[in-house]
C-alpha cells in the first residue's frame, strides 16, 4: 500500500513549456491527500524558489525535500534534515570564483539565495527555469553562513576546477550550462530516506516521480519509481514504469495506471 509519494518538480509536476502546475494535477494532488496519501516535493529547488515562481498554484504538500535533499522540512517548515556544504569546500568554491570572475554562480541557503553576477548566460538559464533572477552578492557570502547548494553556471569543460576545489561534494548536471554541487553524503535519496525514517515508512510504501539525473537513486529506492516520458534514457532504464511526458501530465496518467486515483 502506497502511503507517500515524492515528486520532482521541474520536468515532472511542471513542464518546462507550460511552466505551471496543470489543471488536472491541481485536482489530482488534493484527491490523493484526501485518500490519506502523504505528498512530498523532492526537488533541487529551495523553498524560496517555489515561493517566487508560484508554479504550484497553492496546492498543499505534506513536506519538502529541497536543495537536492540537503534541507528537508514538514508542511509547517519544521526541519528534520539540515546539512549545508562544509566550510572547506565553500572556501574552495570562493577561490575558484575569485580566479575566474567571468564564471557566474548561484549560492543557495535556506530562505535566501544570491547570484555572484548576472550575465547573458545567467539570463538564458533563468528564462529556461522560468524563475525571477536573484539579487547579486559578493561571492564572500559563501563564507558567512549555511550554504546548502552551490550552482555554478558552467560548461562541462569548465566544471573541473570547481569539483577539484570541493572534494567533499558531488555534482549532477541539470542543464548544458549548469550543475548542482552538494555534500557527498547528500542527494534527494538521502532526504527521502530521512523522511521515511521520520514517518516510519518502508520502501515498498512509497512512490517517486522524476525526470533527471538527480532522481535516479530516489526512483531505485522507491517501491514504485516512475520516470517521465521526457526523461533521459538512463533514468527510464532504472524506473519501474515510464509514463507520459510532463506536457502530457504523465504524473496523472501513472497515478491512474497504478490505481491510486
C-alpha atoms as one frame of an Amber mdcrd trajectory, in Angstrom:
protein
   0.000   0.000   0.000   1.404   3.375  -1.015   1.478   5.780   1.925   3.572
   8.610   0.439   4.601   9.963  -2.950   7.696  12.037  -3.699   7.572  14.341
  -6.717  10.343  16.088  -8.571   9.111  19.496  -9.770  10.750  20.753 -12.974
  10.087  18.411 -15.869   7.820  16.245 -13.702   4.971  18.073 -11.977   5.606
  21.193 -14.044   6.773  21.071 -17.650   9.408  23.422 -18.948   6.991  24.539
 -21.651   3.868  25.139 -19.553   5.767  26.487 -16.504   2.907  25.948 -14.041
   1.080  23.040 -12.403  -1.547  21.808 -14.896  -5.243  21.919 -14.053  -5.514
  18.123 -13.825  -2.840  17.950 -11.116  -4.462  20.840  -9.246  -7.386  18.406
  -8.881  -5.450  15.149  -8.522  -2.983  16.094  -5.785  -5.627  17.155  -3.230
  -7.569  13.999  -4.138  -4.552  11.902  -3.144  -4.254  13.736   0.161  -7.951
  13.204   0.787  -7.291   9.451   0.484  -4.614   9.694   3.204  -1.560   9.583
   0.925   1.163  11.991   2.018   2.670  14.210  -0.689   6.246  15.471  -0.690
   8.225  17.518  -3.144  11.729  16.223  -3.832  13.474  18.966  -5.738  16.731
  20.712  -6.425  14.947  23.978  -5.800  14.905  25.803  -2.477  11.729  26.826
  -0.658  12.306  30.402  -1.798  12.296  29.236  -5.441   8.902  27.621  -5.052
   7.506  30.771  -3.474   8.932  33.062  -6.162   7.651  31.084  -9.129   4.140
  30.351  -7.890   4.337  27.266 -10.111   2.464  25.027  -7.631  -0.615  27.274
  -7.653  -1.207  26.984  -3.915  -1.585  23.196  -3.865  -0.630  21.928  -0.397
   2.136  19.418   0.273   2.846  17.479   3.457   6.560  18.187   3.321   9.552
  19.206   1.283  12.837  17.557   0.357  14.620  20.625  -1.018  18.036  21.638
  -2.287  18.614  18.087  -3.542  17.978  16.594  -0.127  20.099  18.958   1.954
  17.215  20.731   3.662  14.045  18.788   4.489  11.031  20.050   6.380   7.450
  19.234   7.242   4.464  21.183   5.997   4.841  23.647   8.891   8.527  24.060
   7.862   9.867  22.167  10.896  13.261  20.952   9.641  14.327  17.332  10.090
  17.409  17.353   7.838  19.761  20.323   7.738  23.088  19.563   6.027  24.984
  22.501   4.495  28.179  22.293   2.460  31.276  22.176   4.672  33.270  25.370
   5.096  36.432  23.982   3.484  34.579  23.298   0.239  32.890  26.697   0.312
  36.315  28.272   0.682  37.416  26.267  -2.356  34.437  27.495  -4.383  35.201
  31.049  -3.334  38.810  30.740  -4.521  37.721  29.455  -7.934  35.260  32.317
  -8.321  37.969  34.819  -7.458  40.311  33.254 -10.012  37.595  33.090 -12.702
  35.495  36.247 -12.409  33.805  35.505 -15.746  32.033  32.433 -14.310  28.674
  33.123 -12.619  27.143  31.026  -9.841  24.066  30.772  -7.654  24.630  30.472
  -3.897  21.682  28.825  -2.123  20.883  28.990   1.548  17.548  28.218   3.164
  15.330  31.245   2.746  17.785  33.294   0.703  19.742  32.839  -2.494  22.104
  35.141  -4.358  23.838  35.385  -7.710  27.539  36.190  -7.874  26.809  38.122
 -11.077  24.227  38.336 -13.841  25.346  37.947 -17.438  23.838  36.614 -20.671
  24.444  33.008 -19.632  22.547  33.529 -16.400  19.677  35.290 -18.169  19.332
  32.457 -20.692  19.259  29.796 -17.973  16.781  31.650 -15.789  14.463  32.138
 -18.727  14.599  28.358 -19.162  13.862  27.917 -15.432  11.021  30.464 -15.557
  12.320  31.932 -12.296  12.915  35.547 -11.356  16.604  36.396 -11.047  18.032
  36.603  -7.545  19.920  39.686  -6.352  23.699  39.869  -6.576  26.038  39.467
  -3.619  29.783  39.243  -3.388  30.986  35.612  -3.518  32.281  36.109   0.022
  28.680  35.453   1.092  29.594  31.782   0.693  31.674  32.092   3.854  29.118
  33.901   6.005  26.572  31.195   6.836  24.913  27.978   5.744  25.014  27.228
   2.017  23.269  24.000   1.027  23.787  24.031  -2.718  26.300  25.773  -4.951
  25.282  26.127  -8.588  27.981  27.289 -10.992  26.749  28.026 -14.492  29.470
  26.177 -16.329  30.017  24.100 -19.435  31.345  20.540 -18.971  34.869  21.690
 -19.789  34.628  24.431 -17.139  33.319  22.367 -14.214  36.519  20.539 -13.219
  38.076  23.417 -11.332  35.051  23.679  -9.031  34.862  19.928  -8.488  38.555
  19.719  -7.611  38.190  22.615  -5.162  35.216  20.937  -3.433  36.396  17.351
  -2.723  33.739  16.690  -0.084  30.939  17.316  -2.589  29.298  15.640  -5.571
  27.536  17.140  -8.554  24.766  16.491 -11.048  24.285  18.284 -14.346  20.769
  19.607 -14.939  21.469  21.908 -17.898  24.206  22.094 -20.587  25.453  25.202
 -18.762  24.657  24.372 -15.147  25.463  21.892 -12.358  24.300  21.444  -8.768
  27.028  20.849  -6.182  26.008  19.386  -2.802  27.722  17.470   0.027  28.966
  13.988  -0.862  26.700  12.406   1.764  23.636  14.123   0.284  21.186  13.832
  -2.583  17.462  13.501  -2.988  17.585   9.849  -1.977  19.137  10.788   1.381
  16.361  13.288   2.001  13.751  10.694   1.060  15.318   8.178   3.462  15.268
  10.796   6.233  11.565  11.340   5.525  10.869   7.603   5.562  12.603   7.280
   8.919  10.694  10.243  10.328   7.322   8.779   9.342   8.127   5.077   9.693
   7.604   4.095   6.047   9.218   1.174   4.261  10.478   1.468   0.686   7.538
  -0.521  -0.683   5.174   2.052   0.841   6.491   4.979  -1.189   6.284   6.044
  -4.812   8.568   8.531  -6.564   8.424  10.506  -9.809  11.324  12.159 -11.627
  12.890  13.067 -14.938  16.535  13.939 -14.287  19.928  12.574 -13.363  19.447
  13.614  -9.728  16.285  11.467  -9.479  17.851   8.095 -10.289  18.658   6.882
  -6.765  15.305   8.080  -5.473  13.451   6.088  -8.140  15.545   2.990  -7.414
  14.785   3.258  -3.684  11.023   3.661  -4.050   8.704   0.688  -4.186   7.370
   2.254  -7.382   9.755   4.519  -9.269   8.224   6.369 -12.215  10.229   8.109
 -14.936   8.581  10.762 -17.048   8.351  10.274 -20.786  10.663  13.265 -21.213
  13.337  11.630 -19.021  16.806  10.704 -20.176  17.175   7.075 -21.255  19.395
   6.231 -18.273  16.605   7.187 -15.859  13.989   5.242 -17.794  16.255   2.199
 -17.502  16.126   2.200 -13.680  12.442   3.059 -13.337   9.671   0.564 -12.636
   7.391   2.406 -15.028   7.728   5.074 -17.729   4.758   7.382 -18.019   3.817
  10.163 -20.436   5.733  13.427 -20.622   5.208  16.339 -18.251   3.467  18.227
 -21.057   1.043  15.298 -21.301   0.524  15.328 -17.487   2.289  11.989 -17.139
   2.025  12.065 -13.341  -1.746  11.835 -13.567  -1.510   9.024 -16.119   0.729
   6.994 -13.809  -1.444   7.584 -10.757  -4.365   6.081 -12.656  -2.243   3.267
 -14.077  -1.399   2.163 -10.529  -4.988   2.589  -9.306  -4.274   5.410  -6.862
  -6.948   7.570  -8.475
